[in-house]
Amino acid sequence: MVSLSARALKELLYHNEKLEQAARAGRPLPELHTSTELSGTKSIFSIMSNSADKSSGTKEERLVMRKRVYAYYHTFGRPHLMVAASPRDDNSFG
Protein backbone atom coordinates (compact mmCIF):
# COMPACT_ATOMS: atom_id res chain seq x y z
CA MET A 1 0.00 0.00 0.00
CA VAL A 2 1.37 3.39 -1.01
CA SER A 3 0.84 6.30 1.34
CA LEU A 4 0.09 9.77 0.07
CA SER A 5 1.10 12.63 2.33
CA ALA A 6 0.18 16.25 1.79
CA ARG A 7 3.82 17.33 2.07
CA ALA A 8 5.00 14.89 -0.61
CA LEU A 9 2.14 15.81 -2.93
CA LYS A 10 2.86 19.53 -2.48
CA GLU A 11 6.55 18.97 -3.18
CA LEU A 12 5.83 16.92 -6.29
CA LEU A 13 3.33 19.44 -7.68
CA TYR A 14 5.81 22.26 -7.05
CA HIS A 15 8.53 20.30 -8.84
CA ASN A 16 6.27 19.62 -11.85
CA GLU A 17 5.50 23.33 -12.07
CA LYS A 18 9.22 24.15 -12.00
CA LEU A 19 9.82 21.52 -14.73
CA GLU A 20 7.23 23.15 -16.99
CA GLN A 21 8.69 26.62 -16.41
CA ALA A 22 12.23 25.42 -17.12
CA ALA A 23 11.15 23.57 -20.27
CA ARG A 24 9.35 26.65 -21.60
CA ALA A 25 12.32 28.92 -20.88
CA GLY A 26 14.91 26.48 -22.23
CA ARG A 27 16.69 26.17 -18.90
CA PRO A 28 18.10 22.91 -17.51
CA LEU A 29 15.50 20.79 -15.76
CA PRO A 30 15.73 20.77 -11.95
CA GLU A 31 16.49 17.49 -10.19
CA LEU A 32 14.09 15.91 -7.72
CA HIS A 33 15.61 14.16 -4.73
CA THR A 34 14.02 10.77 -4.27
CA SER A 35 12.75 9.24 -1.06
CA THR A 36 10.43 6.32 -0.40
CA GLU A 37 7.58 8.68 0.47
CA LEU A 38 8.15 10.72 -2.67
CA SER A 39 8.47 7.69 -4.95
CA GLY A 40 5.09 6.36 -3.77
CA THR A 41 3.48 9.74 -4.32
CA LYS A 42 5.18 9.98 -7.71
CA SER A 43 3.72 6.64 -8.81
CA ILE A 44 0.21 7.68 -7.73
CA PHE A 45 0.65 11.04 -9.46
CA SER A 46 1.80 9.27 -12.63
CA ILE A 47 -1.25 7.00 -12.62
CA MET A 48 -3.56 9.99 -12.18
CA SER A 49 -1.82 11.93 -14.94
CA ASN A 50 -1.93 9.00 -17.37
CA SER A 51 -5.63 8.47 -16.76
CA ALA A 52 -6.31 12.20 -17.22
CA ASP A 53 -4.56 12.08 -20.62
CA LYS A 54 -7.54 10.12 -21.91
CA SER A 55 -10.20 12.50 -20.54
CA SER A 56 -11.36 15.26 -22.83
CA GLY A 57 -10.77 18.85 -21.82
CA THR A 58 -8.15 18.21 -19.15
CA LYS A 59 -4.83 19.97 -18.82
CA GLU A 60 -3.03 16.73 -19.63
CA GLU A 61 -4.97 16.26 -22.86
CA ARG A 62 -4.12 19.79 -23.94
CA LEU A 63 -0.46 19.12 -23.13
CA VAL A 64 -0.47 16.01 -25.34
CA MET A 65 -2.11 17.95 -28.18
CA ARG A 66 0.38 20.80 -27.78
CA LYS A 67 3.26 18.33 -28.10
CA ARG A 68 1.70 16.96 -31.30
CA VAL A 69 1.30 20.45 -32.74
CA TYR A 70 4.96 21.26 -31.99
CA ALA A 71 5.97 17.98 -33.62
CA TYR A 72 3.98 18.92 -36.75
CA TYR A 73 5.63 22.34 -36.70
CA HIS A 74 9.11 20.79 -36.66
CA THR A 75 8.19 18.16 -39.27
CA PHE A 76 6.35 20.30 -41.82
CA GLY A 77 7.68 23.78 -41.08
CA ARG A 78 5.94 26.98 -40.14
CA PRO A 79 2.15 26.68 -40.22
CA HIS A 80 0.20 28.68 -42.75
CA LEU A 81 -3.34 28.93 -43.99
CA MET A 82 -4.19 28.64 -47.67
CA VAL A 83 -7.69 29.58 -48.79
CA ALA A 84 -8.91 28.74 -52.27
CA ALA A 85 -12.09 30.41 -53.46
CA SER A 86 -14.05 28.99 -56.36
CA PRO A 87 -17.48 29.90 -57.71
CA ARG A 88 -20.44 27.62 -57.30
CA ASP A 89 -20.56 24.95 -60.00
CA ASP A 90 -24.10 25.71 -61.16
CA ASN A 91 -23.31 29.38 -61.92
CA SER A 92 -19.75 29.11 -63.20
CA PHE A 93 -20.38 28.37 -66.89
CA GLY A 94 -23.17 30.56 -67.93
C-alpha positions as CSV (number, residue, x, y, z in Angstrom):
1,M,0.0,0.0,0.0
2,V,1.4,3.4,-1.0
3,S,0.8,6.3,1.3
4,L,0.1,9.8,0.1
5,S,1.1,12.6,2.3
6,A,0.2,16.2,1.8
7,R,3.8,17.3,2.1
8,A,5.0,14.9,-0.6
9,L,2.1,15.8,-2.9
10,K,2.9,19.5,-2.5
11,E,6.6,19.0,-3.2
12,L,5.8,16.9,-6.3
13,L,3.3,19.4,-7.7
14,Y,5.8,22.3,-7.1
15,H,8.5,20.3,-8.8
16,N,6.3,19.6,-11.8
17,E,5.5,23.3,-12.1
18,K,9.2,24.1,-12.0
19,L,9.8,21.5,-14.7
20,E,7.2,23.2,-17.0
21,Q,8.7,26.6,-16.4
22,A,12.2,25.4,-17.1
23,A,11.1,23.6,-20.3
24,R,9.3,26.7,-21.6
25,A,12.3,28.9,-20.9
26,G,14.9,26.5,-22.2
27,R,16.7,26.2,-18.9
28,P,18.1,22.9,-17.5
29,L,15.5,20.8,-15.8
30,P,15.7,20.8,-12.0
31,E,16.5,17.5,-10.2
32,L,14.1,15.9,-7.7
33,H,15.6,14.2,-4.7
34,T,14.0,10.8,-4.3
35,S,12.8,9.2,-1.1
36,T,10.4,6.3,-0.4
37,E,7.6,8.7,0.5
38,L,8.2,10.7,-2.7
39,S,8.5,7.7,-5.0
40,G,5.1,6.4,-3.8
41,T,3.5,9.7,-4.3
42,K,5.2,10.0,-7.7
43,S,3.7,6.6,-8.8
44,I,0.2,7.7,-7.7
45,F,0.6,11.0,-9.5
46,S,1.8,9.3,-12.6
47,I,-1.3,7.0,-12.6
48,M,-3.6,10.0,-12.2
49,S,-1.8,11.9,-14.9
50,N,-1.9,9.0,-17.4
51,S,-5.6,8.5,-16.8
52,A,-6.3,12.2,-17.2
53,D,-4.6,12.1,-20.6
54,K,-7.5,10.1,-21.9
55,S,-10.2,12.5,-20.5
56,S,-11.4,15.3,-22.8
57,G,-10.8,18.8,-21.8
58,T,-8.2,18.2,-19.1
59,K,-4.8,20.0,-18.8
60,E,-3.0,16.7,-19.6
61,E,-5.0,16.3,-22.9
62,R,-4.1,19.8,-23.9
63,L,-0.5,19.1,-23.1
64,V,-0.5,16.0,-25.3
65,M,-2.1,18.0,-28.2
66,R,0.4,20.8,-27.8
67,K,3.3,18.3,-28.1
68,R,1.7,17.0,-31.3
69,V,1.3,20.5,-32.7
70,Y,5.0,21.3,-32.0
71,A,6.0,18.0,-33.6
72,Y,4.0,18.9,-36.7
73,Y,5.6,22.3,-36.7
74,H,9.1,20.8,-36.7
75,T,8.2,18.2,-39.3
76,F,6.3,20.3,-41.8
77,G,7.7,23.8,-41.1
78,R,5.9,27.0,-40.1
79,P,2.2,26.7,-40.2
80,H,0.2,28.7,-42.8
81,L,-3.3,28.9,-44.0
82,M,-4.2,28.6,-47.7
83,V,-7.7,29.6,-48.8
84,A,-8.9,28.7,-52.3
85,A,-12.1,30.4,-53.5
86,S,-14.1,29.0,-56.4
87,P,-17.5,29.9,-57.7
88,R,-20.4,27.6,-57.3
89,D,-20.6,25.0,-60.0
90,D,-24.1,25.7,-61.2
91,N,-23.3,29.4,-61.9
92,S,-19.7,29.1,-63.2
93,F,-20.4,28.4,-66.9
94,G,-23.2,30.6,-67.9
